[in-house]
Amino acid sequence: MAHPLVATRTSAASTISGYASHVRLYLAPYLGTVALAELSVSHLQAMFARISRDHERQGRPLTAATS
């Protein structure tokens, strides 16, 4: 059995990598021009709608990780 700290470090690195990927693939392209102080629910709804349309067009189903 792996030492708990090793598992935690691996999990943390994986989590950070996943977050970085989502920022690069979704947040920056869809919301990168919106100032944080101006970010609204409608911006997020539009982002999710565009992600859904883009995935459909590309024949890639949405998963819990991308929706």
N, CA, C and O atoms as CSV, one atom per row, in Angstrom:
chain,resi,resn,atom,element,x,y,z
A,1,MET,N,N,0.845,-1.183,0.000
A,1,MET,CA,C,0.000,0.000,0.000
A,1,MET,C,C,0.886,1.241,0.000
A,1,MET,O,O,1.886,1.303,0.716
A,2,ALA,N,N,0.507,2.232,-0.815
A,2,ALA,CA,C,1.288,3.461,-0.916
A,2,ALA,C,C,1.144,4.292,0.349
A,2,ALA,O,O,0.118,4.263,1.029
A,3,HIS,N,N,2.171,5.007,0.630
A,3,HIS,CA,C,2.145,5.919,1.768
A,3,HIS,C,C,1.092,6.995,1.494
A,3,HIS,O,O,0.993,7.469,0.362
A,4,PRO,N,N,0.303,7.395,2.499
A,4,PRO,CA,C,-0.772,8.374,2.278
A,4,PRO,C,C,-0.298,9.694,1.683
A,4,PRO,O,O,-1.020,10.303,0.893
A,5,LEU,N,N,0.895,10.145,2.042
A,5,LEU,CA,C,1.378,11.415,1.503
A,5,LEU,C,C,1.697,11.312,0.019
A,5,LEU,O,O,1.507,12.270,-0.731
A,6,VAL,N,N,2.174,10.169,-0.394
A,6,VAL,CA,C,2.460,9.966,-1.814
A,6,VAL,C,C,1.162,10.022,-2.612
A,6,VAL,O,O,1.099,10.678,-3.651
A,7,ALA,N,N,0.141,9.344,-2.136
A,7,ALA,CA,C,-1.154,9.368,-2.817
A,7,ALA,C,C,-1.710,10.779,-2.856
A,7,ALA,O,O,-2.279,11.196,-3.865
A,8,THR,N,N,-1.553,11.513,-1.774
A,8,THR,CA,C,-2.062,12.882,-1.719
A,8,THR,C,C,-1.320,13.763,-2.718
A,8,THR,O,O,-1.946,14.557,-3.420
A,9,ARG,N,N,-0.013,13.636,-2.793
A,9,ARG,CA,C,0.760,14.439,-3.740
A,9,ARG,C,C,0.374,14.105,-5.170
A,9,ARG,O,O,0.228,15.001,-6.001
A,10,THR,N,N,0.211,12.842,-5.456
A,10,THR,CA,C,-0.184,12.420,-6.798
A,10,THR,C,C,-1.570,12.949,-7.125
A,10,THR,O,O,-1.800,13.474,-8.214
A,11,SER,N,N,-2.487,12.812,-6.186
A,11,SER,CA,C,-3.840,13.315,-6.408
A,11,SER,C,C,-3.830,14.823,-6.591
A,11,SER,O,O,-4.517,15.349,-7.467
A,12,ALA,N,N,-3.066,15.511,-5.782
A,12,ALA,CA,C,-3.009,16.967,-5.877
A,12,ALA,C,C,-2.435,17.389,-7.229
A,12,ALA,O,O,-2.945,18.320,-7.853
A,13,ALA,N,N,-1.384,16.717,-7.685
A,13,ALA,CA,C,-0.783,17.052,-8.980
A,13,ALA,C,C,-1.777,16.789,-10.105
A,13,ALA,O,O,-1.875,17.575,-11.048
A,14,SER,N,N,-2.497,15.710,-10.011
A,14,SER,CA,C,-3.503,15.371,-11.020
A,14,SER,C,C,-4.628,16.397,-11.018
A,14,SER,O,O,-5.097,16.814,-12.077
A,15,THR,N,N,-5.055,16.797,-9.841
A,15,THR,CA,C,-6.120,17.794,-9.720
A,15,THR,C,C,-5.673,19.125,-10.312
A,15,THR,O,O,-6.421,19.754,-11.060
A,16,ILE,N,N,-4.474,19.552,-9.987
A,16,ILE,CA,C,-3.943,20.807,-10.515
A,16,ILE,C,C,-3.832,20.740,-12.027
A,16,ILE,O,O,-4.168,21.701,-12.720
A,17,SER,N,N,-3.369,19.625,-12.538
A,17,SER,CA,C,-3.258,19.443,-13.984
A,17,SER,C,C,-4.633,19.521,-14.648
A,17,SER,O,O,-4.782,20.137,-15.703
A,18,GLY,N,N,-5.628,18.900,-14.031
A,18,GLY,CA,C,-6.987,18.945,-14.563
A,18,GLY,C,C,-7.546,20.350,-14.560
A,18,GLY,O,O,-8.170,20.776,-15.532
A,19,TYR,N,N,-7.327,21.075,-13.469
A,19,TYR,CA,C,-7.799,22.465,-13.395
A,19,TYR,C,C,-7.127,23.315,-14.471
A,19,TYR,O,O,-7.787,24.102,-15.150
A,20,ALA,N,N,-5.825,23.154,-14.623
A,20,ALA,CA,C,-5.081,23.926,-15.627
A,20,ALA,C,C,-5.612,23.631,-17.028
A,20,ALA,O,O,-5.730,24.533,-17.857
A,21,SER,N,N,-5.926,22.384,-17.281
A,21,SER,CA,C,-6.470,21.995,-18.573
A,21,SER,C,C,-7.820,22.663,-18.823
A,21,SER,O,O,-8.070,23.159,-19.922
A,22,HIS,N,N,-8.687,22.681,-17.821
A,22,HIS,CA,C,-9.996,23.317,-17.977
A,22,HIS,C,C,-9.863,24.828,-18.186
A,22,HIS,O,O,-10.614,25.415,-18.966
A,23,VAL,N,N,-8.927,25.447,-17.505
A,23,VAL,CA,C,-8.698,26.885,-17.712
A,23,VAL,C,C,-8.250,27.118,-19.147
A,23,VAL,O,O,-8.761,28.017,-19.815
A,24,ARG,N,N,-7.307,26.325,-19.628
A,24,ARG,CA,C,-6.751,26.488,-20.969
A,24,ARG,C,C,-7.800,26.194,-22.056
A,24,ARG,O,O,-7.886,26.920,-23.046
A,25,LEU,N,N,-8.592,25.131,-21.869
A,25,LEU,CA,C,-9.540,24.702,-22.898
A,25,LEU,C,C,-10.873,25.438,-22.874
A,25,LEU,O,O,-11.503,25.605,-23.919
A,26,TYR,N,N,-11.307,25.875,-21.709
A,26,TYR,CA,C,-12.653,26.421,-21.589
A,26,TYR,C,C,-12.703,27.851,-21.062
A,26,TYR,O,O,-13.252,28.730,-21.726
A,27,LEU,N,N,-12.151,28.092,-19.902
A,27,LEU,CA,C,-12.303,29.412,-19.293
A,27,LEU,C,C,-11.620,30.513,-20.099
A,27,LEU,O,O,-12.244,31.526,-20.411
A,28,ALA,N,N,-10.363,30.328,-20.434
A,28,ALA,CA,C,-9.637,31.382,-21.157
A,28,ALA,C,C,-10.249,31.675,-22.529
A,28,ALA,O,O,-10.471,32.843,-22.847
A,29,PRO,N,N,-10.531,30.662,-23.354
A,29,PRO,CA,C,-11.088,30.979,-24.669
A,29,PRO,C,C,-12.492,31.603,-24.623
A,29,PRO,O,O,-12.810,32.465,-25.442
A,30,TYR,N,N,-13.311,31.182,-23.692
A,30,TYR,CA,C,-14.697,31.640,-23.656
A,30,TYR,C,C,-14.899,32.884,-22.793
A,30,TYR,O,O,-15.796,33.682,-23.065
A,31,LEU,N,N,-14.087,33.057,-21.767
A,31,LEU,CA,C,-14.300,34.158,-20.820
A,31,LEU,C,C,-13.085,35.050,-20.647
A,31,LEU,O,O,-13.120,35.985,-19.847
A,32,GLY,N,N,-12.024,34.787,-21.370
A,32,GLY,CA,C,-10.764,35.488,-21.171
A,32,GLY,C,C,-10.820,36.990,-21.335
A,32,GLY,O,O,-9.975,37.703,-20.795
A,33,THR,N,N,-11.815,37.488,-22.081
A,33,THR,CA,C,-11.899,38.936,-22.300
A,33,THR,C,C,-12.825,39.630,-21.303
A,33,THR,O,O,-12.953,40.854,-21.323
A,34,VAL,N,N,-13.470,38.854,-20.433
A,34,VAL,CA,C,-14.418,39.418,-19.466
A,34,VAL,C,C,-13.693,39.716,-18.154
A,34,VAL,O,O,-13.060,38.836,-17.570
A,35,ALA,N,N,-13.791,40.953,-17.705
A,35,ALA,CA,C,-13.188,41.319,-16.419
A,35,ALA,C,C,-13.920,40.576,-15.301
A,35,ALA,O,O,-15.143,40.443,-15.337
A,36,LEU,N,N,-13.187,40.105,-14.334
A,36,LEU,CA,C,-13.779,39.334,-13.243
A,36,LEU,C,C,-14.898,40.111,-12.548
A,36,LEU,O,O,-15.918,39.527,-12.181
A,37,ALA,N,N,-14.720,41.396,-12.367
A,37,ALA,CA,C,-15.734,42.225,-11.712
A,37,ALA,C,C,-17.019,42.317,-12.543
A,37,ALA,O,O,-18.086,42.625,-12.012
A,38,GLU,N,N,-16.910,42.048,-13.845
A,38,GLU,CA,C,-18.072,42.124,-14.733
A,38,GLU,C,C,-18.662,40.757,-15.065
A,38,GLU,O,O,-19.685,40.674,-15.744
A,39,LEU,N,N,-18.036,39.699,-14.599
A,39,LEU,CA,C,-18.500,38.345,-14.891
A,39,LEU,C,C,-19.890,38.123,-14.303
A,39,LEU,O,O,-20.134,38.430,-13.136
A,40,SER,N,N,-20.798,37.587,-15.119
A,40,SER,CA,C,-22.170,37.397,-14.671
A,40,SER,C,C,-22.639,35.976,-14.970
A,40,SER,O,O,-21.972,35.213,-15.668
A,41,VAL,N,N,-23.775,35.654,-14.436
A,41,VAL,CA,C,-24.387,34.349,-14.697
A,41,VAL,C,C,-24.624,34.186,-16.192
A,41,VAL,O,O,-24.426,33.098,-16.732
A,42,SER,N,N,-25.038,35.237,-16.859
A,42,SER,CA,C,-25.299,35.128,-18.300
A,42,SER,C,C,-24.023,34.818,-19.075
A,42,SER,O,O,-24.078,34.105,-20.077
A,43,HIS,N,N,-22.869,35.339,-18.634
A,43,HIS,CA,C,-21.602,34.980,-19.271
A,43,HIS,C,C,-21.351,33.480,-19.143
A,43,HIS,O,O,-20.959,32.821,-20.106
A,44,LEU,N,N,-21.582,32.950,-17.939
A,44,LEU,CA,C,-21.347,31.524,-17.704
A,44,LEU,C,C,-22.330,30.664,-18.485
A,44,LEU,O,O,-21.947,29.633,-19.039
A,45,GLN,N,N,-23.591,31.076,-18.535
A,45,GLN,CA,C,-24.583,30.322,-19.303
A,45,GLN,C,C,-24.216,30.307,-20.784
A,45,GLN,O,O,-24.336,29.275,-21.443
A,46,ALA,N,N,-23.775,31.432,-21.301
A,46,ALA,CA,C,-23.360,31.503,-22.702
A,46,ALA,C,C,-22.146,30.615,-22.954
A,46,ALA,O,O,-22.065,29.945,-23.984
A,47,MET,N,N,-21.207,30.610,-22.018
A,47,MET,CA,C,-20.024,29.768,-22.156
A,47,MET,C,C,-20.425,28.300,-22.232
A,47,MET,O,O,-19.969,27.575,-23.116
A,48,PHE,N,N,-21.279,27.856,-21.303
A,48,PHE,CA,C,-21.686,26.456,-21.292
A,48,PHE,C,C,-22.474,26.091,-22.546
A,48,PHE,O,O,-22.335,24.979,-23.056
A,49,ALA,N,N,-23.291,26.997,-23.047
A,49,ALA,CA,C,-24.045,26.743,-24.276
A,49,ALA,C,C,-23.093,26.595,-25.457
A,49,ALA,O,O,-23.271,25.706,-26.290
A,50,ARG,N,N,-22.089,27.455,-25.535
A,50,ARG,CA,C,-21.106,27.362,-26.626
A,50,ARG,C,C,-20.290,26.093,-26.531
A,50,ARG,O,O,-20.021,25.454,-27.548
A,51,ILE,N,N,-19.893,25.715,-25.331
A,51,ILE,CA,C,-19.141,24.466,-25.149
A,51,ILE,C,C,-19.988,23.297,-25.634
A,51,ILE,O,O,-19.493,22.421,-26.343
A,52,SER,N,N,-21.252,23.281,-25.259
A,52,SER,CA,C,-22.148,22.209,-25.667
A,52,SER,C,C,-22.273,22.158,-27.188
A,52,SER,O,O,-22.160,21.084,-27.779
A,53,ARG,N,N,-22.506,23.310,-27.830
A,53,ARG,CA,C,-22.619,23.360,-29.296
A,53,ARG,C,C,-21.327,22.919,-29.966
A,53,ARG,O,O,-21.355,22.160,-30.934
A,54,ASP,N,N,-20.187,23.394,-29.450
A,54,ASP,CA,C,-18.894,23.027,-30.033
A,54,ASP,C,C,-18.663,21.524,-29.947
A,54,ASP,O,O,-18.195,20.908,-30.905
A,55,HIS,N,N,-18.986,20.940,-28.812
A,55,HIS,CA,C,-18.809,19.501,-28.640
A,55,HIS,C,C,-19.722,18.725,-29.578
A,55,HIS,O,O,-19.298,17.738,-30.179
A,56,GLU,N,N,-20.979,19.164,-29.711
A,56,GLU,CA,C,-21.916,18.499,-30.623
A,56,GLU,C,C,-21.396,18.552,-32.055
A,56,GLU,O,O,-21.407,17.542,-32.759
A,57,ARG,N,N,-20.943,19.725,-32.485
A,57,ARG,CA,C,-20.415,19.890,-33.838
A,57,ARG,C,C,-19.237,18.975,-34.109
A,57,ARG,O,O,-19.064,18.489,-35.226
A,58,GLN,N,N,-18.431,18.743,-33.090
A,58,GLN,CA,C,-17.231,17.922,-33.235
A,58,GLN,C,C,-17.520,16.444,-32.987
A,58,GLN,O,O,-16.613,15.615,-33.070
A,59,GLY,N,N,-18.765,16.109,-32.687
A,59,GLY,CA,C,-19.123,14.718,-32.447
A,59,GLY,C,C,-18.557,14.157,-31.158
A,59,GLY,O,O,-18.370,12.948,-31.023
A,60,ARG,N,N,-18.286,15.042,-30.213
A,60,ARG,CA,C,-17.755,14.605,-28.909
A,60,ARG,C,C,-18.837,14.803,-27.863
A,60,ARG,O,O,-19.294,15.927,-27.655
A,61,PRO,N,N,-19.250,13.740,-27.206
A,61,PRO,CA,C,-20.274,13.904,-26.176
A,61,PRO,C,C,-19.734,14.667,-24.972
A,61,PRO,O,O,-18.552,14.590,-24.638
A,62,LEU,N,N,-20.626,15.399,-24.340
A,62,LEU,CA,C,-20.250,16.075,-23.103
A,62,LEU,C,C,-20.194,15.053,-21.974
A,62,LEU,O,O,-20.972,14.100,-21.943
A,63,THR,N,N,-19.289,15.260,-21.077
A,63,THR,CA,C,-19.173,14.411,-19.900
A,63,THR,C,C,-19.255,15.300,-18.670
A,63,THR,O,O,-19.244,16.525,-18.784
A,64,ALA,N,N,-19.334,14.698,-17.516
A,64,ALA,CA,C,-19.377,15.483,-16.270
A,64,ALA,C,C,-18.151,16.383,-16.155
A,64,ALA,O,O,-18.231,17.461,-15.567
A,65,ALA,N,N,-17.041,15.963,-16.699
A,65,ALA,CA,C,-15.811,16.755,-16.616
A,65,ALA,C,C,-15.849,17.973,-17.513
A,65,ALA,O,O,-15.123,18.936,-17.267
A,66,THR,N,N,-16.687,17.959,-18.560
A,66,THR,CA,C,-16.716,19.091,-19.492
A,66,THR,C,C,-17.993,19.888,-19.401
A,66,THR,O,O,-18.139,20.888,-20.104
A,67,SER,N,N,-18.920,19.480,-18.562
A,67,SER,CA,C,-20.170,20.235,-18.489
A,67,SER,C,C,-20.321,20.917,-17.156
A,67,SER,O,O,-21.319,21.598,-16.921
